Amino acid sequence: MLKDSPSDQLIATIRAVIQGQTVYAPELVQNMFSADQNPLSERELEVLQVATTGTTSKEIAKQLFLSDGTVRNYLF
C-alpha cells in the first residue's frame, strides 16, 4: 500500500490481510515491472509472478523448491 492511500482502502486492505490474503498496490507492481532497471532478482520476480495467482507462500515454496520462510521474506 502507498502511504497516502485513502483510509477506506487501508481498512479494506487490513481486513483482506487478516483473512490471509496478500495485497499489493497496483501502482507499485506496475512500476516494478516497467522500470528500466529492476532492483529485484530473477528469483524474487519468479516468486512474485507465482504469487499473483493467489497461491499461498507454502504452495509457492513447494512449486519453486524454496523454504516457506524464504518465500515470505521475498513477499514481505
Secondary structure, 3 states (H helix, E strand, C coil): CCCCCCHHHHHHHHHHHHCCCCCCCHHHHHHHHHCCCCCCCHHHHHHHHHHCCCCCHHHHHHHHCCCHHHHHHHHC
